[in-house]
Amino acid sequence: MSKFFEVTVEVVVATLKNGKDKKAKEIYLVDAQSVTEAESRVVKDFEDSGVQIDYKVSGAKESRVLRVIE
């Protein structure tokens, strides 16, 4: 049976005139067996995409989603 986790990532989207970073929170739904595996899958996906952006995984929790119907 699949388990789904919601992984929250803070991404720097812009740098303001005063030098502070503007951040956005993005939520990813990950099929994994544990929180640790879900976090590592998101990090690997960001690294494999080749995009050079500043990001930080800020949280992960088990989702209430039971299954994904495609």
PyMOL Python script that loads the backbone (N, CA, C, O; Angstrom):
from pymol import cmd

cmd.read_pdbstr("""\
ATOM      1  N   MET A   1       0.838  -1.185   0.000  1.00  0.00           N
ATOM      2  CA  MET A   1       0.000   0.000   0.000  1.00  0.00           C
ATOM      3  C   MET A   1       0.881   1.245   0.000  1.00  0.00           C
ATOM      4  O   MET A   1       1.861   1.331   0.741  1.00  0.00           O
ATOM      5  N   SER A   2       0.525   2.181  -0.820  1.00  0.00           N
ATOM      6  CA  SER A   2       1.300   3.414  -0.941  1.00  0.00           C
ATOM      7  C   SER A   2       1.042   4.338   0.243  1.00  0.00           C
ATOM      8  O   SER A   2      -0.058   4.393   0.793  1.00  0.00           O
ATOM      9  N   LYS A   3       2.093   5.058   0.614  1.00  0.00           N
ATOM     10  CA  LYS A   3       1.984   6.122   1.605  1.00  0.00           C
ATOM     11  C   LYS A   3       2.409   7.405   0.910  1.00  0.00           C
ATOM     12  O   LYS A   3       3.356   7.412   0.124  1.00  0.00           O
ATOM     13  N   PHE A   4       1.713   8.473   1.199  1.00  0.00           N
ATOM     14  CA  PHE A   4       2.035   9.751   0.597  1.00  0.00           C
ATOM     15  C   PHE A   4       2.413  10.745   1.688  1.00  0.00           C
ATOM     16  O   PHE A   4       1.838  10.751   2.777  1.00  0.00           O
ATOM     17  N   PHE A   5       3.389  11.581   1.369  1.00  0.00           N
ATOM     18  CA  PHE A   5       3.869  12.591   2.303  1.00  0.00           C
ATOM     19  C   PHE A   5       3.848  13.946   1.608  1.00  0.00           C
ATOM     20  O   PHE A   5       4.142  14.057   0.418  1.00  0.00           O
ATOM     21  N   GLU A   6       3.496  14.967   2.374  1.00  0.00           N
ATOM     22  CA  GLU A   6       3.538  16.339   1.887  1.00  0.00           C
ATOM     23  C   GLU A   6       4.834  16.963   2.377  1.00  0.00           C
ATOM     24  O   GLU A   6       5.046  17.115   3.580  1.00  0.00           O
ATOM     25  N   VAL A   7       5.697  17.324   1.437  1.00  0.00           N
ATOM     26  CA  VAL A   7       6.994  17.907   1.778  1.00  0.00           C
ATOM     27  C   VAL A   7       6.938  19.389   1.412  1.00  0.00           C
ATOM     28  O   VAL A   7       6.668  19.747   0.266  1.00  0.00           O
ATOM     29  N   THR A   8       7.197  20.242   2.400  1.00  0.00           N
ATOM     30  CA  THR A   8       7.175  21.690   2.201  1.00  0.00           C
ATOM     31  C   THR A   8       8.593  22.186   1.963  1.00  0.00           C
ATOM     32  O   THR A   8       9.516  21.869   2.713  1.00  0.00           O
ATOM     33  N   VAL A   9       8.746  22.974   0.897  1.00  0.00           N
ATOM     34  CA  VAL A   9      10.050  23.512   0.525  1.00  0.00           C
ATOM     35  C   VAL A   9       9.936  25.028   0.439  1.00  0.00           C
ATOM     36  O   VAL A   9       9.012  25.552  -0.183  1.00  0.00           O
ATOM     37  N   GLU A  10      10.876  25.731   1.066  1.00  0.00           N
ATOM     38  CA  GLU A  10      10.957  27.186   0.932  1.00  0.00           C
ATOM     39  C   GLU A  10      11.946  27.490  -0.181  1.00  0.00           C
ATOM     40  O   GLU A  10      13.097  27.057  -0.142  1.00  0.00           O
ATOM     41  N   VAL A  11      11.478  28.247  -1.184  1.00  0.00           N
ATOM     42  CA  VAL A  11      12.285  28.570  -2.349  1.00  0.00           C
ATOM     43  C   VAL A  11      12.467  30.083  -2.423  1.00  0.00           C
ATOM     44  O   VAL A  11      11.508  30.840  -2.272  1.00  0.00           O
ATOM     45  N   VAL A  12      13.706  30.516  -2.655  1.00  0.00           N
ATOM     46  CA  VAL A  12      13.972  31.939  -2.840  1.00  0.00           C
ATOM     47  C   VAL A  12      13.567  32.302  -4.261  1.00  0.00           C
ATOM     48  O   VAL A  12      14.122  31.780  -5.228  1.00  0.00           O
ATOM     49  N   VAL A  13      12.580  33.215  -4.380  1.00  0.00           N
ATOM     50  CA  VAL A  13      12.077  33.581  -5.702  1.00  0.00           C
ATOM     51  C   VAL A  13      12.637  34.911  -6.201  1.00  0.00           C
ATOM     52  O   VAL A  13      12.632  35.169  -7.405  1.00  0.00           O
ATOM     53  N   ALA A  14      13.122  35.759  -5.287  1.00  0.00           N
ATOM     54  CA  ALA A  14      13.675  37.057  -5.694  1.00  0.00           C
ATOM     55  C   ALA A  14      14.451  37.653  -4.529  1.00  0.00           C
ATOM     56  O   ALA A  14      14.276  37.260  -3.376  1.00  0.00           O
ATOM     57  N   THR A  15      15.306  38.606  -4.857  1.00  0.00           N
ATOM     58  CA  THR A  15      16.002  39.376  -3.837  1.00  0.00           C
ATOM     59  C   THR A  15      15.470  40.803  -3.906  1.00  0.00           C
ATOM     60  O   THR A  15      15.499  41.442  -4.958  1.00  0.00           O
ATOM     61  N   LEU A  16      14.988  41.285  -2.780  1.00  0.00           N
ATOM     62  CA  LEU A  16      14.398  42.620  -2.730  1.00  0.00           C
ATOM     63  C   LEU A  16      15.474  43.696  -2.735  1.00  0.00           C
ATOM     64  O   LEU A  16      16.657  43.401  -2.563  1.00  0.00           O
ATOM     65  N   LYS A  17      15.063  44.938  -2.933  1.00  0.00           N
ATOM     66  CA  LYS A  17      16.008  46.061  -2.989  1.00  0.00           C
ATOM     67  C   LYS A  17      16.794  46.224  -1.697  1.00  0.00           C
ATOM     68  O   LYS A  17      17.940  46.672  -1.720  1.00  0.00           O
ATOM     69  N   ASN A  18      16.188  45.863  -0.569  1.00  0.00           N
ATOM     70  CA  ASN A  18      16.880  45.999   0.710  1.00  0.00           C
ATOM     71  C   ASN A  18      17.826  44.821   0.998  1.00  0.00           C
ATOM     72  O   ASN A  18      18.432  44.757   2.067  1.00  0.00           O
ATOM     73  N   GLY A  19      17.945  43.904   0.050  1.00  0.00           N
ATOM     74  CA  GLY A  19      18.873  42.797   0.193  1.00  0.00           C
ATOM     75  C   GLY A  19      18.275  41.535   0.788  1.00  0.00           C
ATOM     76  O   GLY A  19      18.941  40.500   0.834  1.00  0.00           O
ATOM     77  N   LYS A  20      17.036  41.600   1.244  1.00  0.00           N
ATOM     78  CA  LYS A  20      16.393  40.413   1.818  1.00  0.00           C
ATOM     79  C   LYS A  20      15.822  39.539   0.708  1.00  0.00           C
ATOM     80  O   LYS A  20      15.423  40.021  -0.352  1.00  0.00           O
ATOM     81  N   ASP A  21      15.798  38.248   0.983  1.00  0.00           N
ATOM     82  CA  ASP A  21      15.252  37.295   0.016  1.00  0.00           C
ATOM     83  C   ASP A  21      13.741  37.184   0.166  1.00  0.00           C
ATOM     84  O   ASP A  21      13.216  37.142   1.279  1.00  0.00           O
ATOM     85  N   LYS A  22      13.048  37.138  -0.968  1.00  0.00           N
ATOM     86  CA  LYS A  22      11.615  36.865  -0.971  1.00  0.00           C
ATOM     87  C   LYS A  22      11.464  35.367  -1.193  1.00  0.00           C
ATOM     88  O   LYS A  22      11.993  34.813  -2.156  1.00  0.00           O
ATOM     89  N   LYS A  23      10.732  34.716  -0.284  1.00  0.00           N
ATOM     90  CA  LYS A  23      10.596  33.263  -0.345  1.00  0.00           C
ATOM     91  C   LYS A  23       9.157  32.868  -0.627  1.00  0.00           C
ATOM     92  O   LYS A  23       8.218  33.590  -0.293  1.00  0.00           O
ATOM     93  N   ALA A  24       9.006  31.720  -1.242  1.00  0.00           N
ATOM     94  CA  ALA A  24       7.697  31.132  -1.484  1.00  0.00           C
ATOM     95  C   ALA A  24       7.724  29.702  -0.953  1.00  0.00           C
ATOM     96  O   ALA A  24       8.745  29.020  -1.037  1.00  0.00           O
ATOM     97  N   LYS A  25       6.602  29.257  -0.408  1.00  0.00           N
ATOM     98  CA  LYS A  25       6.500  27.877   0.061  1.00  0.00           C
ATOM     99  C   LYS A  25       5.818  27.046  -1.011  1.00  0.00           C
ATOM    100  O   LYS A  25       4.775  27.419  -1.548  1.00  0.00           O
ATOM    101  N   GLU A  26       6.429  25.921  -1.305  1.00  0.00           N
ATOM    102  CA  GLU A  26       5.873  24.990  -2.278  1.00  0.00           C
ATOM    103  C   GLU A  26       5.657  23.661  -1.568  1.00  0.00           C
ATOM    104  O   GLU A  26       6.469  23.260  -0.734  1.00  0.00           O
ATOM    105  N   ILE A  27       4.566  22.981  -1.896  1.00  0.00           N
ATOM    106  CA  ILE A  27       4.256  21.696  -1.278  1.00  0.00           C
ATOM    107  C   ILE A  27       4.281  20.619  -2.363  1.00  0.00           C
ATOM    108  O   ILE A  27       3.646  20.752  -3.409  1.00  0.00           O
ATOM    109  N   TYR A  28       5.021  19.563  -2.088  1.00  0.00           N
ATOM    110  CA  TYR A  28       5.147  18.446  -3.015  1.00  0.00           C
ATOM    111  C   TYR A  28       4.546  17.195  -2.381  1.00  0.00           C
ATOM    112  O   TYR A  28       4.772  16.924  -1.202  1.00  0.00           O
ATOM    113  N   LEU A  29       3.783  16.434  -3.162  1.00  0.00           N
ATOM    114  CA  LEU A  29       3.214  15.175  -2.717  1.00  0.00           C
ATOM    115  C   LEU A  29       4.140  14.065  -3.193  1.00  0.00           C
ATOM    116  O   LEU A  29       4.385  13.918  -4.390  1.00  0.00           O
ATOM    117  N   VAL A  30       4.657  13.278  -2.236  1.00  0.00           N
ATOM    118  CA  VAL A  30       5.675  12.282  -2.548  1.00  0.00           C
ATOM    119  C   VAL A  30       5.203  10.906  -2.102  1.00  0.00           C
ATOM    120  O   VAL A  30       4.717  10.748  -0.982  1.00  0.00           O
ATOM    121  N   ASP A  31       5.343   9.912  -2.971  1.00  0.00           N
ATOM    122  CA  ASP A  31       5.057   8.518  -2.642  1.00  0.00           C
ATOM    123  C   ASP A  31       6.332   7.930  -2.044  1.00  0.00           C
ATOM    124  O   ASP A  31       7.321   7.739  -2.752  1.00  0.00           O
ATOM    125  N   ALA A  32       6.310   7.642  -0.743  1.00  0.00           N
ATOM    126  CA  ALA A  32       7.496   7.132  -0.053  1.00  0.00           C
ATOM    127  C   ALA A  32       7.047   6.280   1.138  1.00  0.00           C
ATOM    128  O   ALA A  32       5.864   6.230   1.475  1.00  0.00           O
ATOM    129  N   GLN A  33       8.011   5.621   1.759  1.00  0.00           N
ATOM    130  CA  GLN A  33       7.709   4.785   2.911  1.00  0.00           C
ATOM    131  C   GLN A  33       7.924   5.500   4.244  1.00  0.00           C
ATOM    132  O   GLN A  33       7.409   5.063   5.274  1.00  0.00           O
ATOM    133  N   SER A  34       8.691   6.610   4.227  1.00  0.00           N
ATOM    134  CA  SER A  34       8.963   7.341   5.468  1.00  0.00           C
ATOM    135  C   SER A  34       9.177   8.815   5.154  1.00  0.00           C
ATOM    136  O   SER A  34       9.358   9.203   4.000  1.00  0.00           O
ATOM    137  N   VAL A  35       9.153   9.624   6.202  1.00  0.00           N
ATOM    138  CA  VAL A  35       9.401  11.055   6.048  1.00  0.00           C
ATOM    139  C   VAL A  35      10.800  11.289   5.498  1.00  0.00           C
ATOM    140  O   VAL A  35      10.995  12.131   4.621  1.00  0.00           O
ATOM    141  N   THR A  36      11.764  10.553   6.008  1.00  0.00           N
ATOM    142  CA  THR A  36      13.147  10.705   5.568  1.00  0.00           C
ATOM    143  C   THR A  36      13.291  10.408   4.079  1.00  0.00           C
ATOM    144  O   THR A  36      13.971  11.140   3.360  1.00  0.00           O
ATOM    145  N   GLU A  37      12.660   9.348   3.623  1.00  0.00           N
ATOM    146  CA  GLU A  37      12.719   8.998   2.206  1.00  0.00           C
ATOM    147  C   GLU A  37      12.038  10.074   1.352  1.00  0.00           C
ATOM    148  O   GLU A  37      12.535  10.420   0.280  1.00  0.00           O
ATOM    149  N   ALA A  38      10.909  10.600   1.823  1.00  0.00           N
ATOM    150  CA  ALA A  38      10.202  11.646   1.085  1.00  0.00           C
ATOM    151  C   ALA A  38      11.066  12.894   0.956  1.00  0.00           C
ATOM    152  O   ALA A  38      11.151  13.476  -0.126  1.00  0.00           O
ATOM    153  N   GLU A  39      11.712  13.314   2.050  1.00  0.00           N
ATOM    154  CA  GLU A  39      12.592  14.483   2.004  1.00  0.00           C
ATOM    155  C   GLU A  39      13.748  14.261   1.046  1.00  0.00           C
ATOM    156  O   GLU A  39      14.081  15.147   0.259  1.00  0.00           O
ATOM    157  N   SER A  40      14.365  13.083   1.105  1.00  0.00           N
ATOM    158  CA  SER A  40      15.521  12.821   0.245  1.00  0.00           C
ATOM    159  C   SER A  40      15.114  12.756  -1.229  1.00  0.00           C
ATOM    160  O   SER A  40      15.901  13.133  -2.097  1.00  0.00           O
ATOM    161  N   ARG A  41      13.915  12.290  -1.522  1.00  0.00           N
ATOM    162  CA  ARG A  41      13.443  12.260  -2.911  1.00  0.00           C
ATOM    163  C   ARG A  41      13.251  13.673  -3.459  1.00  0.00           C
ATOM    164  O   ARG A  41      13.552  13.940  -4.622  1.00  0.00           O
ATOM    165  N   VAL A  42      12.748  14.574  -2.612  1.00  0.00           N
ATOM    166  CA  VAL A  42      12.565  15.963  -3.053  1.00  0.00           C
ATOM    167  C   VAL A  42      13.920  16.614  -3.309  1.00  0.00           C
ATOM    168  O   VAL A  42      14.099  17.295  -4.319  1.00  0.00           O
ATOM    169  N   VAL A  43      14.874  16.412  -2.404  1.00  0.00           N
ATOM    170  CA  VAL A  43      16.212  16.982  -2.582  1.00  0.00           C
ATOM    171  C   VAL A  43      16.847  16.442  -3.851  1.00  0.00           C
ATOM    172  O   VAL A  43      17.451  17.198  -4.612  1.00  0.00           O
ATOM    173  N   LYS A  44      16.719  15.139  -4.090  1.00  0.00           N
ATOM    174  CA  LYS A  44      17.282  14.536  -5.304  1.00  0.00           C
ATOM    175  C   LYS A  44      16.620  15.111  -6.554  1.00  0.00           C
ATOM    176  O   LYS A  44      17.293  15.353  -7.556  1.00  0.00           O
ATOM    177  N   ASP A  45      15.313  15.330  -6.499  1.00  0.00           N
ATOM    178  CA  ASP A  45      14.607  15.902  -7.640  1.00  0.00           C
ATOM    179  C   ASP A  45      15.105  17.311  -7.935  1.00  0.00           C
ATOM    180  O   ASP A  45      15.294  17.668  -9.098  1.00  0.00           O
ATOM    181  N   PHE A  46      15.322  18.119  -6.893  1.00  0.00           N
ATOM    182  CA  PHE A  46      15.851  19.463  -7.089  1.00  0.00           C
ATOM    183  C   PHE A  46      17.261  19.405  -7.673  1.00  0.00           C
ATOM    184  O   PHE A  46      17.583  20.173  -8.580  1.00  0.00           O
ATOM    185  N   GLU A  47      18.103  18.509  -7.168  1.00  0.00           N
ATOM    186  CA  GLU A  47      19.476  18.394  -7.668  1.00  0.00           C
ATOM    187  C   GLU A  47      19.494  17.903  -9.114  1.00  0.00           C
ATOM    188  O   GLU A  47      20.285  18.393  -9.920  1.00  0.00           O
ATOM    189  N   ASP A  48      18.639  16.949  -9.451  1.00  0.00           N
ATOM    190  CA  ASP A  48      18.607  16.383 -10.804  1.00  0.00           C
ATOM    191  C   ASP A  48      18.037  17.350 -11.836  1.00  0.00           C
ATOM    192  O   ASP A  48      18.312  17.216 -13.028  1.00  0.00           O
ATOM    193  N   SER A  49      17.241  18.328 -11.385  1.00  0.00           N
ATOM    194  CA  SER A  49      16.627  19.263 -12.330  1.00  0.00           C
ATOM    195  C   SER A  49      17.649  20.207 -12.950  1.00  0.00           C
ATOM    196  O   SER A  49      17.417  20.754 -14.028  1.00  0.00           O
ATOM    197  N   GLY A  50      18.776  20.398 -12.276  1.00  0.00           N
ATOM    198  CA  GLY A  50      19.828  21.245 -12.813  1.00  0.00           C
ATOM    199  C   GLY A  50      19.604  22.729 -12.609  1.00  0.00           C
ATOM    200  O   GLY A  50      20.450  23.535 -12.996  1.00  0.00           O
ATOM    201  N   VAL A  51      18.496  23.109 -12.018  1.00  0.00           N
ATOM    202  CA  VAL A  51      18.202  24.517 -11.768  1.00  0.00           C
ATOM    203  C   VAL A  51      18.938  24.952 -10.503  1.00  0.00           C
ATOM    204  O   VAL A  51      18.878  24.277  -9.475  1.00  0.00           O
ATOM    205  N   GLN A  52      19.627  26.075 -10.589  1.00  0.00           N
ATOM    206  CA  GLN A  52      20.402  26.578  -9.451  1.00  0.00           C
ATOM    207  C   GLN A  52      19.574  27.603  -8.683  1.00  0.00           C
ATOM    208  O   GLN A  52      19.675  28.803  -8.941  1.00  0.00           O
ATOM    209  N   ILE A  53      18.762  27.139  -7.746  1.00  0.00           N
ATOM    210  CA  ILE A  53      17.991  28.046  -6.899  1.00  0.00           C
ATOM    211  C   ILE A  53      18.259  27.704  -5.440  1.00  0.00           C
ATOM    212  O   ILE A  53      18.609  26.573  -5.104  1.00  0.00           O
ATOM    213  N   ASP A  54      18.088  28.694  -4.589  1.00  0.00           N
ATOM    214  CA  ASP A  54      18.228  28.452  -3.161  1.00  0.00           C
ATOM    215  C   ASP A  54      16.916  27.880  -2.638  1.00  0.00           C
ATOM    216  O   ASP A  54      15.844  28.429  -2.897  1.00  0.00           O
ATOM    217  N   TYR A  55      17.004  26.780  -1.903  1.00  0.00           N
ATOM    218  CA  TYR A  55      15.811  26.158  -1.337  1.00  0.00           C
ATOM    219  C   TYR A  55      16.163  25.498  -0.012  1.00  0.00           C
ATOM    220  O   TYR A  55      17.329  25.250   0.295  1.00  0.00           O
ATOM    221  N   LYS A  56      15.119  25.223   0.765  1.00  0.00           N
ATOM    222  CA  LYS A  56      15.300  24.538   2.042  1.00  0.00           C
ATOM    223  C   LYS A  56      14.049  23.704   2.302  1.00  0.00           C
ATOM    224  O   LYS A  56      12.932  24.215   2.227  1.00  0.00           O
ATOM    225  N   VAL A  57      14.238  22.433   2.604  1.00  0.00           N
ATOM    226  CA  VAL A  57      13.114  21.592   2.998  1.00  0.00           C
ATOM    227  C   VAL A  57      12.746  22.011   4.414  1.00  0.00           C
ATOM    228  O   VAL A  57      13.539  21.855   5.342  1.00  0.00           O
ATOM    229  N   SER A  58      11.534  22.545   4.572  1.00  0.00           N
ATOM    230  CA  SER A  58      11.160  23.089   5.876  1.00  0.00           C
ATOM    231  C   SER A  58      10.229  22.184   6.666  1.00  0.00           C
ATOM    232  O   SER A  58       9.957  22.451   7.837  1.00  0.00           O
ATOM    233  N   GLY A  59       9.738  21.122   6.047  1.00  0.00           N
ATOM    234  CA  GLY A  59       8.881  20.210   6.790  1.00  0.00           C
ATOM    235  C   GLY A  59       8.353  19.087   5.938  1.00  0.00           C
ATOM    236  O   GLY A  59       8.360  19.154   4.709  1.00  0.00           O
ATOM    237  N   ALA A  60       7.896  18.052   6.614  1.00  0.00           N
ATOM    238  CA  ALA A  60       7.288  16.920   5.926  1.00  0.00           C
ATOM    239  C   ALA A  60       6.324  16.244   6.889  1.00  0.00           C
ATOM    240  O   ALA A  60       6.596  16.117   8.083  1.00  0.00           O
ATOM    241  N   LYS A  61       5.192  15.813   6.343  1.00  0.00           N
ATOM    242  CA  LYS A  61       4.208  15.124   7.170  1.00  0.00           C
ATOM    243  C   LYS A  61       3.459  14.126   6.308  1.00  0.00           C
ATOM    244  O   LYS A  61       3.394  14.256   5.086  1.00  0.00           O
ATOM    245  N   GLU A  62       2.898  13.131   6.968  1.00  0.00           N
ATOM    246  CA  GLU A  62       2.128  12.139   6.232  1.00  0.00           C
ATOM    247  C   GLU A  62       0.843  12.788   5.734  1.00  0.00           C
ATOM    248  O   GLU A  62       0.175  13.526   6.459  1.00  0.00           O
ATOM    249  N   SER A  63       0.519  12.499   4.496  1.00  0.00           N
ATOM    250  CA  SER A  63      -0.649  13.089   3.857  1.00  0.00           C
ATOM    251  C   SER A  63      -1.884  12.250   4.128  1.00  0.00           C
ATOM    252  O   SER A  63      -1.797  11.057   4.419  1.00  0.00           O
ATOM    253  N   ARG A  64      -3.031  12.897   4.028  1.00  0.00           N
ATOM    254  CA  ARG A  64      -4.297  12.184   4.169  1.00  0.00           C
ATOM    255  C   ARG A  64      -4.759  11.603   2.830  1.00  0.00           C
ATOM    256  O   ARG A  64      -5.798  10.946   2.766  1.00  0.00           O
ATOM    257  N   VAL A  65      -4.002  11.841   1.775  1.00  0.00           N
ATOM    258  CA  VAL A  65      -4.336  11.297   0.458  1.00  0.00           C
ATOM    259  C   VAL A  65      -4.204   9.775   0.517  1.00  0.00           C
ATOM    260  O   VAL A  65      -3.175   9.253   0.945  1.00  0.00           O
ATOM    261  N   LEU A  66      -5.223   9.086   0.097  1.00  0.00           N
ATOM    262  CA  LEU A  66      -5.198   7.632   0.145  1.00  0.00           C
ATOM    263  C   LEU A  66      -4.590   7.015  -1.102  1.00  0.00           C
ATOM    264  O   LEU A  66      -3.838   6.044  -1.022  1.00  0.00           O
ATOM    265  N   ARG A  67      -4.924   7.590  -2.266  1.00  0.00           N
ATOM    266  CA  ARG A  67      -4.357   7.093  -3.509  1.00  0.00           C
ATOM    267  C   ARG A  67      -4.520   8.145  -4.583  1.00  0.00           C
ATOM    268  O   ARG A  67      -5.359   9.040  -4.487  1.00  0.00           O
ATOM    269  N   VAL A  68      -3.701   8.015  -5.605  1.00  0.00           N
ATOM    270  CA  VAL A  68      -3.754   8.923  -6.745  1.00  0.00           C
ATOM    271  C   VAL A  68      -4.344   8.139  -7.910  1.00  0.00           C
ATOM    272  O   VAL A  68      -3.853   7.069  -8.270  1.00  0.00           O
ATOM    273  N   ILE A  69      -5.388   8.681  -8.484  1.00  0.00           N
ATOM    274  CA  ILE A  69      -6.024   8.036  -9.626  1.00  0.00           C
ATOM    275  C   ILE A  69      -5.603   8.803 -10.875  1.00  0.00           C
ATOM    276  O   ILE A  69      -5.872   9.997 -11.006  1.00  0.00           O
ATOM    277  N   GLU A  70      -4.939   8.099 -11.788  1.00  0.00           N
ATOM    278  CA  GLU A  70      -4.450   8.758 -13.009  1.00  0.00           C
ATOM    279  C   GLU A  70      -5.352   8.487 -14.181  1.00  0.00           C
ATOM    280  O   GLU A  70      -5.090   8.964 -15.285  1.00  0.00           O
TER     281      GLU A  70
END
""", "prot")
cmd.dss("prot")
cmd.show_as("cartoon", "prot")
cmd.util.cbc("prot")
cmd.orient("prot")
